[in-house]
Amino acid sequence: MKLSGNTILIAGGTSGIGFELAAQLLQLDNVVIVTGRDQHKIEEAQRELPGVHAFQSDVTDPNAISVLCDAVLTKFPGLNMLFNNAGIMRKINLLENGTRGPDISREIEINLIGAIRMVKQFLPHLLRQPAAAIVNVSSGLAFVPLPIAPIYCAAKAGLHSFTLSLRVQLRNTPVKVFELAPPMTQTPLFTKHMHAGDVKGVRMMGVGEMVRRTIRGLKNDQLEIRPGMSNVLKLMSRLAPNFILKRLSTSVDTRCPG
């Protein structure tokens, strides 16, 4: 995949992996557009990344996605790359009464359904481009779950499965379908919501290094990009699934005794 001269939309691009993707892709002479729900974060991203374009949008709102699509394509008709990176992660104990109440499925709506809706909305335009790409950002935890975050892992596993099917359906089109499955990365997604004991023994990858490996994978047409420990998790999910699940379960054992 040619990684310069593109027009790229990054959903969830105002912080973490999305922000670092925007920064490095800008350096490669691309037009980069980011979205986010928080207007303050959007303005902050534009201050830190001169040249980046931004739109406020929410992937859980189908109407907002439609409005976003019209606005982006009106201003940037050359759009040819879509990164589905919007996501949240929460620790959830399903044994607790009233756990999360009506928002129990929030991670499904953002991490999975939001990505599906973005693909559906932008796909007709991408199909008209000479060369285009969709990059769905799942997780190494799509292959083996971290039981302390069950809904997040289920959403990412669903996104992995969706990406496999999408790739098959689009194989005879100009649209390449990539999956980025990051390992545990030093971003607010993990550092603000996880304690050392939750991911005991796991070394987090720096976000800059993770994105550099991602860009290298995209350039080499590596359709499933699994930096660092994500590659190990994929391998272990086949060779020793019970062993690796047990290792990732230690943070739950004291909170959810059985």
Buried (B, 14 or more C-beta within 10 A) or exposed (E): BEBEEBBBBBBBBBBBBBBBBBBBBBEBEBBBBBBBBEEEBBBBBBEEBEEBBBBBBBBBBBEBBEEBBEEBBEEBEEBBBBBBBBBBBBBBEEEEEEEBEEEBBBBBBBBBBBBBBBBEBBBEBBEEBEEBBBBBBBBBBBBBBBBBBBBBBBBBBBBBEBBBEBBEEBEEEBBBBBBBBBBBBBBEBBEEBBEEEBBEEBEBBEBEBBBBBBBEBBEEEBBBBBBBBBBBBBEBBEEEEEEBBEBBBBBBEEEBEE
